Amino acid sequence: MIATSYQQFSIVQGDTAEELTEKLNAKLFDLRTKQPVEKPVTFEGLIARISYTEKTTAPENLAEEYALQGVKLTCQDCPHFTARLKADGSEDLRAKVGSCQFASYGRTYRDARACEYLFNGLRNGEVKLCLAE
């Protein structure tokens, strides 16, 4: 993820000290989730200036785009992942490592974060996931 932050300002003005206090408290309540700077409020007469930090994040790749939507896939969800097999040919659920043609050295952990090949396949329609019954 690419995270950026920048400083923002909000100006509150009132005709009386009571009105300024009410407006300032309301504005501070609205901005309560923002990160205040060292001295968040400065005054000049009946004008208050609130300074805070605004933060944004942007995905760097397709996997992070899906993660922002709540989709977190692992290697075992991918059709390119091949689990280790027991001598009788059934899947060995004890093994944490399996093989994948796209992984470094051809091996990957089953619970590792899925790579771009799976997400590109999902986007292109080459890979389809279904819900368990």
Secondary structure, DSSP 8 states (H G I E B T S, - for coil): -EEEEEEEEEEEE-SSHHHHHHHHHHHHHHTTTSEEEEEEEEEETTEEEEEEEEEEEE-SSHHHHHHHTT---BGGGSTT-EE-B-TTSSB-TT--EEE-TTSGGGEEETTSB--HHHHHHHHHTS-------
